[in-house]
Amino acid sequence: RPSAEIVADLVPAPAKPAPAQDRPAASAPVPASGGEGAYVTPLVRKLASENNVDLGSVKGTGVGGRIRKQDVLAAAEAAKAPAPAAAPAAPAAAKAPKLEASPLRGQTVKMTRMRKVIGDNMMKALHSQAQLTSVVEVDITRLMKLRGQAKDAFAAREGVKLSPMPFFVKAAAQALKAHPVINARINDDEGTITYFDSENIGIAVDAEKGLMTPVIKGAGDLNIAGIAKKTAELAGKARSGGLTPDDMSGATFTISNTGSRGALFDTVIVPPNQAAILGIGATVKRPVVIDHPELGETIAVRNMTYLSLSYDHRLVDGADAARYLTSVKAILEAGEFEVDLGL
């Protein structure tokens, strides 16, 4: 045979194409997501559009990764579900303050006249009175909320900042009217007791020259704004050295805000010719057991502070001190200062 025929005999003839229904599926991979290369039915595309689902982000569960109606609906539901809350960031570690050595270290200096007067008065007070201290705990959460609501409008209207201090002064003065033994003086030479008819409250101020106690005259007749203005005025004078002898005289009762420097409470010393002094401790947020009208006894985070009353036991008994402190506590916890604050 011709060589061509021999070659044809050696090369197998091509197979006939199988019927369409018998062909195996194409081996080319089908994308597993709804990208441009994936076949998506019109119904699925419409469903995705109605539910704002990005087909490119959906993993198909059909044959060959094809996206089905159920996949779109599942993606839509997942988008509606709230995202898991992010874990709270760890609080930054507290850093120790950078303290510089004082130039007074190793020196001997002359006591200032102001320091000597303060020291003499404290020794006189301790040696001439039988002093002790009682303490109560006060929840001032409502008071602090009222202050937060009113402070901006108050500052704009009155021209002074609204600190917590005027609330304490107001409560202390109001309670003094009902407890005259706390607002009194023993006259040793005459063997008599004077019960004052005015609440002249000294405010201890930490000034550069030392402790000064300017006096708010007639504090019991002032509202919160009046007390705030007078406190700011006297504190400014104390720190600038502008206090007059009249500013410093006539106190019948004193308040010391030791909490302004972080102390929880203090056993403050009663000044001479007074029966008592009120110490205000730092305000601290902490969990407290409260009696809720609906929940019963429960734990809540509250603004708490300590009030300490040091008093002359020759005139004031422990029960008298407790009654006074309880009255101040009740006034502060009720927090009925809306009228004074214009709320």
C-alpha positions as CSV (number, residue, x, y, z in Angstrom):
1,R,0.0,0.0,0.0
2,P,1.1,3.5,-0.4
3,S,3.0,4.9,2.7
4,A,0.2,7.3,3.4
5,E,-2.3,4.5,3.9
6,I,0.2,2.7,6.2
7,V,0.4,5.8,8.4
8,A,-3.4,6.1,8.5
9,D,-3.6,2.5,9.7
10,L,-1.1,3.3,12.6
11,V,-2.9,6.5,13.8
12,P,-6.2,5.9,15.6
13,A,-9.3,7.5,14.2
14,P,-10.7,10.4,16.3
15,A,-13.6,9.4,18.6
16,K,-17.1,10.5,17.7
17,P,-18.4,13.3,20.0
18,A,-20.7,11.9,22.7
19,P,-24.2,13.1,22.9
20,A,-24.7,16.4,24.9
21,Q,-26.5,14.6,27.7
22,D,-23.7,12.1,28.1
23,R,-20.8,14.7,28.3
24,P,-19.0,15.2,31.6
25,A,-19.2,18.6,33.2
26,A,-16.6,21.1,32.2
27,S,-13.5,20.8,34.2
28,A,-12.8,24.6,34.4
29,P,-13.2,25.7,38.1
30,V,-16.2,27.9,39.0
31,P,-15.4,30.8,41.3
32,A,-16.5,30.2,44.9
33,S,-17.8,33.7,45.3
34,G,-20.2,36.0,43.5
35,G,-17.5,37.7,41.5
36,E,-17.8,38.6,37.8
37,G,-16.8,35.1,36.7
38,A,-19.5,33.3,38.7
39,Y,-22.9,32.6,37.2
40,V,-25.7,34.2,39.3
41,T,-29.3,33.8,38.4
42,P,-31.4,36.9,37.8
43,L,-33.5,36.1,40.9
44,V,-30.4,36.0,43.1
45,R,-29.1,39.3,41.7
46,K,-32.4,40.9,42.3
47,L,-32.5,39.6,45.9
48,A,-29.0,40.8,46.6
49,S,-29.9,44.3,45.2
50,E,-33.0,44.5,47.4
51,N,-31.0,43.6,50.5
52,N,-27.9,45.7,49.7
53,V,-25.8,42.5,49.7
54,D,-22.4,42.6,47.8
55,L,-22.3,39.4,45.8
56,G,-18.6,39.6,45.7
57,S,-18.4,39.1,49.5
58,V,-20.8,36.1,49.5
59,K,-19.5,32.5,49.6
60,G,-21.8,30.3,47.5
61,T,-22.9,26.9,48.9
62,G,-24.4,25.6,45.6
63,V,-22.8,23.2,43.2
64,G,-19.3,24.4,42.2
65,G,-19.6,27.4,44.6
66,R,-22.7,28.8,42.9
67,I,-24.5,31.5,45.0
68,R,-28.0,30.5,46.0
69,K,-31.0,32.5,47.3
70,Q,-30.3,31.1,50.8
71,D,-26.7,32.5,50.7
72,V,-28.0,36.0,49.9
73,L,-30.6,35.9,52.7
74,A,-28.0,34.6,55.2
75,A,-25.7,37.4,54.3
76,A,-28.4,40.0,54.7
77,E,-29.3,38.7,58.2
78,A,-25.7,38.7,59.2
79,A,-25.4,42.3,58.2
80,K,-28.4,43.2,60.4
81,A,-26.9,41.5,63.4
82,P,-25.1,43.9,65.8
83,A,-21.4,43.8,65.6
84,P,-19.7,42.2,68.6
85,A,-18.6,44.8,71.1
86,A,-15.0,45.6,71.0
87,A,-13.0,44.5,74.0
88,P,-12.5,47.5,76.3
89,A,-9.0,48.9,76.0
90,A,-6.8,48.2,79.0
91,P,-6.5,51.3,81.2
92,A,-3.3,53.1,80.9
93,A,-1.0,52.2,83.8
94,A,-0.8,55.0,86.3
95,K,2.5,56.8,86.3
96,A,4.2,58.0,89.4
97,P,4.5,61.8,89.6
98,K,7.8,63.4,88.9
99,L,8.8,64.9,92.2
100,E,11.7,67.3,92.5
101,A,13.7,67.7,95.6
102,S,12.7,70.8,97.6
103,P,15.5,73.5,98.1
104,L,14.5,73.5,101.8
105,R,16.1,70.1,102.3
106,G,18.9,70.4,104.9
107,Q,18.2,74.0,105.8
108,T,17.3,75.7,109.0
109,V,15.1,78.8,108.5
110,K,13.3,81.3,110.6
111,M,9.6,80.6,111.2
112,T,7.4,83.2,109.5
113,R,5.1,85.3,111.5
114,M,2.1,83.8,109.8
115,R,3.3,80.2,110.5
116,K,3.9,81.1,114.2
117,V,0.4,82.7,114.6
118,I,-1.2,79.6,113.1
119,G,0.8,77.3,115.3
120,D,0.0,79.3,118.5
121,N,-3.7,79.3,117.6
122,M,-3.7,75.5,117.1
123,M,-1.9,74.8,120.4
124,K,-4.2,77.2,122.2
125,A,-7.3,75.5,120.7
126,L,-6.1,72.0,121.7
127,H,-5.0,73.0,125.2
128,S,-8.2,74.9,126.0
129,Q,-10.8,72.4,124.6
130,A,-11.7,68.7,125.0
131,Q,-11.7,67.9,121.3
132,L,-12.8,64.7,119.5
133,T,-14.2,63.9,116.1
134,S,-17.3,62.1,114.6
135,V,-17.6,61.0,111.0
136,V,-20.6,60.2,108.7
137,E,-20.7,59.0,105.1
138,V,-22.8,60.9,102.6
139,D,-24.1,60.0,99.1
140,I,-23.9,63.2,97.1
141,T,-24.8,61.6,93.7
142,R,-27.9,63.7,93.2
143,L,-26.0,66.8,94.2
144,M,-23.3,66.2,91.7
145,K,-25.9,65.5,88.9
146,L,-27.6,68.8,89.7
147,R,-24.3,70.6,89.6
148,G,-23.5,69.0,86.2
149,Q,-26.8,70.2,84.8
150,A,-26.5,73.8,86.1
151,K,-22.8,74.7,86.1
152,D,-22.6,76.1,82.6
153,A,-25.7,78.3,82.9
154,F,-24.7,79.2,86.4
155,A,-21.3,80.4,85.4
156,A,-22.8,82.5,82.5
157,R,-25.4,84.0,84.8
158,E,-23.4,84.6,88.0
159,G,-19.9,85.1,86.7
160,V,-18.3,82.4,89.0
161,K,-17.8,78.7,88.6
162,L,-20.1,76.4,90.5
163,S,-18.0,74.1,92.6
164,P,-19.4,71.6,95.1
165,M,-18.2,73.7,98.0
166,P,-21.3,76.2,98.1
167,F,-23.6,73.2,98.5
168,F,-21.7,72.0,101.6
169,V,-21.6,75.6,103.1
170,K,-25.4,76.0,102.4
171,A,-26.2,72.6,104.1
172,A,-23.9,73.3,107.0
173,A,-25.4,76.8,107.7
174,Q,-29.0,75.5,107.3
175,A,-28.3,72.8,109.9
176,L,-26.6,75.2,112.3
177,K,-29.9,77.0,112.7
178,A,-31.6,73.9,114.1
179,H,-28.5,72.8,116.2
180,P,-27.4,76.0,118.1
181,V,-25.0,74.1,120.3
182,I,-22.8,73.6,117.3
183,N,-22.8,77.3,116.5
184,A,-21.8,78.5,120.0
185,R,-19.0,79.6,122.2
186,I,-18.0,79.0,125.8
187,N,-17.1,82.2,127.8
188,D,-14.6,80.7,130.2
189,D,-14.1,83.8,132.4
190,E,-17.9,84.3,132.8
191,G,-18.9,80.7,132.9
192,T,-21.5,81.3,130.2
193,I,-22.4,80.0,126.8
194,T,-23.2,82.3,123.8
195,Y,-25.5,80.8,121.1
196,F,-24.9,82.9,118.0
197,D,-27.8,84.3,116.0
198,S,-25.9,84.4,112.8
199,E,-24.0,81.8,110.8
200,N,-20.6,83.4,110.1
201,I,-18.7,80.5,108.5
202,G,-14.9,80.5,108.2
203,I,-13.5,78.8,105.1
204,A,-10.0,77.3,105.5
205,V,-7.9,78.3,102.5
206,D,-4.5,76.7,101.6
207,A,-2.7,79.9,100.6
208,E,1.0,80.2,99.7
209,K,1.8,82.0,103.0
210,G,0.0,79.3,105.1
211,L,-3.5,78.4,106.2
212,M,-5.9,81.3,106.2
213,T,-9.6,81.3,107.2
214,P,-11.6,84.2,105.8
215,V,-15.2,84.4,106.9
216,I,-18.5,84.4,105.0
217,K,-20.6,86.7,107.2
218,G,-24.3,85.8,107.4
219,A,-23.8,82.6,105.3
220,G,-27.2,81.2,106.6
221,D,-29.0,84.0,104.8
222,L,-27.3,83.5,101.4
223,N,-28.3,81.3,98.5
224,I,-26.0,79.1,96.5
225,A,-25.0,82.0,94.2
226,G,-24.3,84.3,97.1
227,I,-22.1,81.7,98.8
228,A,-20.3,80.9,95.6
229,K,-19.5,84.5,94.8
230,K,-18.3,85.2,98.4
231,T,-16.2,82.1,98.5
232,A,-14.5,82.9,95.2
233,E,-13.9,86.5,96.4
234,L,-12.4,85.5,99.7
235,A,-10.3,82.7,98.3
236,G,-8.9,85.1,95.7
237,K,-8.0,87.6,98.4
238,A,-6.3,84.9,100.5
239,R,-4.1,83.7,97.6
240,S,-3.2,87.3,96.5
241,G,-2.6,88.6,100.0
242,G,-5.5,91.0,99.9
243,L,-7.4,89.9,103.0
244,T,-8.3,92.6,105.5
245,P,-8.6,92.0,109.3
246,D,-12.4,92.2,108.9
247,D,-12.3,89.4,106.3
248,M,-10.6,87.2,108.9
249,S,-12.7,88.0,112.0
250,G,-16.0,87.0,113.5
251,A,-16.3,83.3,112.6
252,T,-18.8,81.3,114.6
253,F,-18.1,78.0,112.8
254,T,-15.5,76.8,110.3
255,I,-15.4,74.4,107.3
256,S,-12.2,72.8,106.0
257,N,-12.2,71.1,102.6
258,T,-9.3,68.7,103.1
259,G,-10.8,66.5,100.3
260,S,-9.7,69.1,97.7
261,R,-6.2,67.7,98.1
262,G,-7.4,64.0,98.1
263,A,-7.8,63.2,101.8
264,L,-10.7,60.9,102.6
265,F,-11.3,62.7,105.9
266,D,-9.4,64.5,108.6
267,T,-9.6,65.1,112.4
268,V,-9.5,68.9,112.0
269,I,-8.8,71.1,115.0
270,V,-11.5,73.4,116.3
271,P,-10.4,77.0,116.2
272,P,-10.4,79.1,119.4
273,N,-13.7,80.6,120.5
274,Q,-15.8,78.1,118.4
275,A,-17.5,74.9,119.4
276,A,-16.9,72.9,116.2
277,I,-15.4,72.6,112.7
278,L,-16.7,70.6,109.7
279,G,-14.2,68.7,107.5
280,I,-15.2,67.7,104.0
281,G,-13.4,64.7,102.5
282,A,-12.7,63.7,98.9
283,T,-15.6,62.6,96.7
284,V,-15.0,59.1,95.5
285,K,-17.0,56.9,93.1
286,R,-17.5,53.4,94.4
287,P,-20.1,50.6,94.6
288,V,-22.7,51.1,97.4
289,V,-25.7,49.0,98.5
290,I,-28.9,51.1,97.9
291,D,-32.5,50.3,98.5
292,H,-34.2,50.8,95.1
293,P,-38.0,51.2,95.1
294,E,-38.4,48.5,92.3
295,L,-35.2,46.4,92.6
296,G,-35.0,46.3,96.3
297,E,-31.5,46.1,97.7
298,T,-29.0,46.4,94.9
299,I,-25.5,47.6,94.2
300,A,-24.8,50.9,92.3
301,V,-21.9,53.2,91.7
302,R,-22.4,56.4,93.7
303,N,-20.5,59.6,94.5
304,M,-19.5,59.2,98.2
305,T,-17.8,61.5,100.6
306,Y,-17.1,61.6,104.4
307,L,-18.0,64.5,106.6
308,S,-16.1,64.8,109.9
309,L,-17.1,67.1,112.8
310,S,-14.5,67.9,115.4
311,Y,-16.0,69.6,118.4
312,D,-15.4,70.8,122.0
313,H,-16.8,68.0,124.2
314,R,-17.1,70.5,127.1
315,L,-20.1,71.9,125.2
316,V,-21.1,69.4,122.5
317,D,-22.0,65.9,123.4
318,G,-21.5,63.0,120.9
319,A,-25.2,62.8,120.4
320,D,-25.3,66.5,119.5
321,A,-22.5,66.0,117.0
322,A,-24.3,63.0,115.5
323,R,-27.6,64.8,115.2
324,Y,-25.9,67.8,113.5
325,L,-24.0,65.6,111.0
326,T,-27.2,63.6,110.3
327,S,-29.0,66.8,109.4
328,V,-26.2,68.0,107.1
329,K,-26.2,64.5,105.5
330,A,-30.0,64.6,104.9
331,I,-29.9,68.0,103.3
332,L,-27.0,67.0,100.9
333,E,-28.5,63.7,100.0
334,A,-32.0,65.2,99.3
335,G,-30.2,67.7,97.0
336,E,-33.2,70.1,96.8
337,F,-31.2,73.0,95.4
338,E,-33.2,73.4,92.1
339,V,-34.6,76.8,93.1
340,D,-31.2,78.2,93.9
341,L,-29.8,76.9,90.7
342,G,-32.7,78.1,88.5
343,L,-33.6,74.5,87.4
